[in-house]
Amino acid sequence: MKILIIEDDPNVLELVELTFELGWPDIKLIKAVTGEQGMNALESEPPDAVILDIGLPDTNGFEIVKAIRLFSDVPILMLTVRIDERDVVKALTLGADDYLTKPFRQMELLARIKAITRRSHQGDQDLKVSHGLWRFGKTLTELYHGQQVFHLTPIQGQIMQTLIKQAGQFVSAETLAVKIWGEHHAATADDLRVHIHHIRKKLDPSDSKLIVNKPGQGYMFSPD
């Protein structure tokens, strides 16, 4: 597997490189220090995931996310010193899969990267989840209702897989977060709300009851 990191801080690059050498030595780490270098690397050597800094010398990470999402669903982890929750929501809205602030714990970085890459390499058993006319295609990023296909991001597919498994029952936000981001998650309620909002818009913008939520209980897939 290949991971592309777009980051201009040499100390962070060294730490990330050391993290993978010790915790996931089979990974090939591709490094870029500008947005332009990163986009060139994406096209010449497509990675399995991208670690992306928001503050870059030639642009910002938000613009890079938008550019990537024009042609690729590669999982993206935003890595930044910013802690403003509005930045988190903006990154997720634009199509990032996860968000981690500096300074970060090495094991948490590994756990999050493994989580977002795992969502892109789900086995056939995971794809057997269905409810009525709702079913997955070849990957969790293809959700069908009858013959109509909806294209999801990897994280949206993971959310829908979990909700469809428990169709008709509420799934707590905490359960969803652990399922999606793992035990080391630091996701907020807003993270989930943003993803659910975009799933609703994709599946049926006029039907707010397709995925319902109730304070204290979580979210429920309720197509009936």
N, C-alpha and C positions, 0 to 999 in steps of 0.2 A: 504494500500500500504506500501511497505517496501523500504527504501533507505539505501544502504550500503555506508559508507564513509571510505576510506582507507587513513588515515592521522595520522602522528606521533606527530604533534604539539598540546599539550593539550589545548592551548588557542583557536586555530581554532576549535577544536572539541567542546569546550564549546560554542563558538559563533554559530556554525552550529546547535548544539542541541537547543540552545535558540531560534534561528531563526525559527526552525520548531515548537517548542512549542508554540510560539506566532502567527506564520503565517500559520501553517498547522498542527494543533495538532493531526489530525487523522493518521499522518505518523508514522510508526515504524522505528526508526533510529538504524541501526546496525553499530557498530563501530569496526574498526580494525586499529592497529597502525603499522603493517608491511605488506608487500606484501603477505607473506605466510599466515598470518591470514586472509587477505582479500580473497585470493583464496579459502581457506577452507570455509569461510562464504558463498561465491558464490555457492559452491556445496551443502552445508548443508542447506542453507536457501536462495534460489534464490531471489534476490531483483528485484524491478521494475526499478531501476536506480542505477548507481554507481557514487559517487563523489570521484575522485581519484587525489591524490597529485603526482607530478612528483618526488620530492625528498623524498625517503623512506629509512629507515636505512638498509634494506637488499637488495634492488634493486631499480630500478627507474620506474616511471609510464609508460614510453614507453614500457618496457618489460611486464608490467602487461596488458596493452591494447592488445599487440600482443597475450598474453596467453589467455585472455578472448575471443578474436575474433576467436580463434580456435574452440570454442564450444558454443558461445552465442552471440546473437545480442542485449543484454541488453544495453539500452542507457547509455553512459558514458560522464560525465562532468569532464574535467581536471581542477583542482584547484591548482594554483601554484604562486610563487612569480616571476617566470621568465616572462619577457616581450619581449623576442626576437621573432620576427615574424617567424623565422625559426622553433622555437619550436612549434608554433601554427600550421604551415603547416605540420610538422612532426606528431604531435598528430592527426590531422584530416586525414592525409594519412594512418596512422596505424589503423584508425577505430573509433577514438573518435567522439562524436557527437557535443561537444561544449567545450569551453575553457574560464575560468574566472581567472583573476589575483587577487592576494592578494595585499593590503587589498580590500575587496569587500563590496558592499552595500548589506544589508540583503534582501531588496526587489528585487534586481536584481538576487541574488542567487535563491530566490523562483520562480521568473518569468522564469528563465532559466530551472530549474528543472521541473517545470510544463509544459514547452514547450516540452522538450525532452520526458517526460513520456506521454504527450498527443499524440505525434506522434506514440506511440506504442499502443494506445487505440482508434484508429479512429473508428467512427461509420459507419454503412452500407451506409449512405448517401454519405460520402466521397469516398466510393469505387465505386460509380456509374459513376465516371468520366471515359470517354473513348474517343478514337479518332481512327476511322478505326479499324484495328486489334489490337490496343493497348488498354488494359484494366487491371484493378487490380483484384487480386484474393481475398482471404479471409482477407488480410491485405494490408497495403500500402508497405509492404516489399516484396510482390509478384506482379511483373508486367509481364503481358503476352503479347506476340505478336503472335496471333493465338494460337497454342498449346504450343509454347515455353515459358518457364517461366524464368524470371530473378530475382534473389534474391538480394534485395537492403537493405541497412541499413535504419533505421527509418528516418534519415534526408534526405537520397537520395530519399526515397519514398515521403516525403513531397515536395521536390523540383519538382519531376516529376508530382505529383498531380497538383501543381500550374501551371507548364508549359503546361501540357496536357489540363487543363481547358482553357488556352489561346492559344491553338495551332494555329500557323500561325501569331501570334502577339508577339511583343517583350514585355518582362516583365522586368522592371528595376531592377537593383541589389538591390536598396533600398527597393522596393516592396517585392522582394524575402526575403530579410533579416528580414523585419518586420513580414512577414507571417510565417517564420520559427522560428525565435528567439524571436519575440514579440517586443513591443515598447521599451523595455530596452536593445535592442541588442547593442553589441559593436563589431559586426563582421566586418571583413575587406573584401575588394574585393578578396584578396587571399583565404580567407575561402571558398567563393563561387567557385572560380576557381578550387580549389582542389576537391571539391565535384563534380562539373560538369565534370572535367577530369575523375574521377573514374566512373561516370555514363556512360560517352561515352565509356570507355574501356569495361564496362560490356555489354552494349546494342549492340554496333557494332563498334569494334575497327577500322574497315576499312572505316567507314562512318563519316567523321568529320562534315557533314552537317545535321546530325540527330538533334543535338542541335547547333544552330548557335548563335554567339554573335556579337554585333556591339557596338563599343565604344560610350558611351553616350545614348544608347538605351536599352542595357541589353541583355537578352537571349531569344531565341525563339525555341520552339519545332516544327520542320519542317520535318516530315517524308515523305511528298509528294514531 
